[in-house]
Amino acid sequence: MSGGRERKQFFMILVVCLAGFFILSVVGVLKFSLSQGLRSSYAVADGAGAPAAAATAPRSAFPSVMGGSGAPGSLADLVEKLSPAVVNISTTKVVKMDGKRAPFNEMFPFDRFFGGEEEFYKRFFGDNPEKEFRQRSLGSGFIISKDGYIFTNNHVIEKADKIKVRLSTGKEYDATVKGRDPRTDLALIKITPDNSLPTVNLGDSDRLRVGDWVMAIGNPFGLDHTVTAGIVSAKGRVIGAGPYDNFIQTDASINPGNSGGPLFNMAGDVVGINTAIVAQGQGIGFAIPVNMAKEILEDLKAKGKVTRGWLGVSVQDITEDLAKSLKLQDRNGALVTEVFEGDPADKAGIKQGDIIIEVDGKKVKDTHELLRAVAVLPVGKKAAVKVLREGQVKELQLTVAEREEKKEMAATRGESKDTYGMSVQDITPEIAKQLGLPSTGGVIVTKVREGSASDEAGLQPYDVIIQVNRVKVASVKDFMREISKKTAEDRVLLLIRRGKGTYYVALRKE
């Protein structure tokens, strides 16, 4: 009997809840209808005589993009047209372990953005991994020719033993690598299709503007043909991925598996190749400008690698302190810290301390712009280079050489502050041999006091000071003589050698 009463009470409570839910729903609908009616009345009362807003915004409500057309109310037609040319790429590679530790320190440059399977194996295998395992990864790509050429990221296919491409139809093909460029993280792969393939059009990324609408199609987390949309958040981003960083930043959702997939404008043209994300942030993704891919396409097809121009200089950006020390009006240009003997810059007469401000008609703002400008110059081309030397602009002619991968452009130095606080020592033949120094010229820094001007300037033990205020020093005596000279300047300009690179450092006087 008690069980029957409990069931009856339960059903009564259930009926009351359902009735309450129904009443609340009706009230909500009435409120919504009333608010819509009032909104429509206000629209007419404002004098426009316009109808109430439609469910989807009119085309004119969106900012114009590439072709001058507004973003459509729906992307469905665009997605339907473009999706067949977007592919899923899966790779397999055999990773050998040393029995003591996993080789996860040799991660590709974008792991800090995307992460990878390495973390999985670290967690489950720790310091005693298996001798060998098969690592699988997923990425995206897009077809650029009817006979099967596909663009993707280099990190998607790098060191892969097997590459599979799956079309939107579900058809799968084995792919071969035709060319790759680790420096831009781009790769060209090829499949042999049964029939003519759908393709995409490569647009003009230089015409993109911040605020333009863009759409990404890819395979995030292995979910085929996922579509996301957003805007261009910024251009020319440098994220530390390589010497040719020039990324498009977008808030269109990009996730692991989107790597190598296309970023489209509203005209349906590819304007970028999705490459990286900030793992800690939301709505921050990066794409390689498609113009960069177009520049290297023929090299990848014909030679499997990219041939880039080379001037034969080491450079650094100009900090605020350096600009004041060098009496510059601004910080534009790339400061030459070393000229390699026998290379184009040396033959053309470029000198250490020159500031390169223009190459082949292109203005140079900083070292990244110089790298990109020189990289696209054809080998053997005669190019004009403008430099600023002691306040005078000089135009020099040189013949561009081929960049060898072992030659590196120097990185930018950090900002320098305050005054000295360091100990130096003569470089004996024994010290030179022990540290692998090229000569006994200069003095070696043996100690940098924490918090001192030298410390703040970034000087480190084992740095070799070659010049003080543009005067070469070969001993501690020379160093002390030059650094103690009284000048009207509030900074001391040092030229240092660290490893294989040379840098200028400006020390502020106390």
URJOZI-V609234 format. One record per backbone hydrogen bond with DSSP energy under -1.0 kcal/mol. NH is the residue of the N-H (numbers start at 0). CO is the residue of the C=O. Records with the same first field share a line. If there is no record, write none. Layout:
NH: CO ; CO
This chain:
4: 0
5: 1
6: 2
7: 3
8: 4
9: 5
10: 6
11: 7
12: 8
13: 9
14: 10
15: 11
16: 12
17: 13
18: 14
19: 15
20: 16
21: 17
22: 18
23: 19
24: 20
25: 21
26: 22
27: 23
28: 24
29: 25
30: 26
31: 27
32: 28
33: 29
34: 30
35: 31
36: 32
37: 33
38: 34
39: 35
40: 36
41: 37
42: 38
43: 39
44: 40
45: 41
46: 43
60: 57
61: 58
64: 68
67: 64
78: 74
79: 75
80: 76
81: 77
82: 78
84: 81
85: 82
86: 140
87: 165
88: 138
89: 163
90: 136
91: 161
92: 134
94: 132
96: 130
103: 101
105: 102
110: 107
112: 109
113: 109
114: 110
120: 116
121: 117
122: 118
123: 119
124: 120
125: 121
127: 124
132: 94
134: 92
136: 90
138: 88
139: 258
140: 86
141: 150
142: 84
143: 148
147: 144
149: 188
150: 141
151: 186
157: 153
159: 156
160: 91
161: 91
163: 89
164: 172
165: 87
166: 170
169: 166
172: 164
174: 162
175: 189
177: 187
178: 187
179: 303
180: 185
183: 180
184: 180
185: 180
186: 151
187: 178
188: 149
189: 175
190: 147
196: 145
199: 142
202: 269
206: 203
207: 204
210: 231
211: 208
213: 229
214: 263
215: 227
216: 261
217: 225
218: 256
220: 255
221: 218
222: 219
225: 217
227: 215
229: 213
231: 211
232: 248
233: 248
236: 246
244: 241
246: 236
247: 286
248: 233
249: 284
250: 230
257: 254
259: 273
260: 257
262: 271
263: 214
264: 268
267: 264
269: 200
270: 262
271: 262
272: 287
273: 260
274: 285
275: 285
277: 283
280: 277
284: 249
285: 275
286: 247
287: 272
289: 270
291: 288
293: 289
294: 290
299: 295
300: 296
301: 297
302: 298
303: 298
309: 400
313: 337
315: 334
322: 318
323: 319
324: 320
325: 321
327: 322
333: 355
334: 315
335: 353
336: 313
337: 313
339: 311
342: 339
344: 310
346: 342
347: 343
349: 344
352: 335
353: 350
354: 387
355: 333
356: 385
357: 385
358: 361
359: 383
361: 358
363: 356
369: 365
370: 366
371: 367
372: 368
373: 369
374: 370
375: 371
376: 373
379: 399
380: 377
382: 397
384: 395
385: 357
386: 393
387: 354
388: 391
391: 388
393: 386
395: 384
397: 382
399: 380
400: 309
402: 307
406: 403
422: 446
424: 443
431: 427
432: 428
433: 429
434: 430
436: 431
442: 464
443: 424
444: 462
445: 422
446: 422
448: 420
451: 448
453: 419
455: 451
456: 452
457: 454
458: 453
461: 444
462: 459
463: 496
464: 442
465: 494
466: 494
467: 470
468: 492
470: 467
472: 465
478: 474
479: 475
480: 476
481: 477
482: 478
483: 479
491: 506
493: 504
494: 466
495: 502
496: 463
497: 500
500: 497
502: 495
504: 493
506: 491
507: 417
508: 489
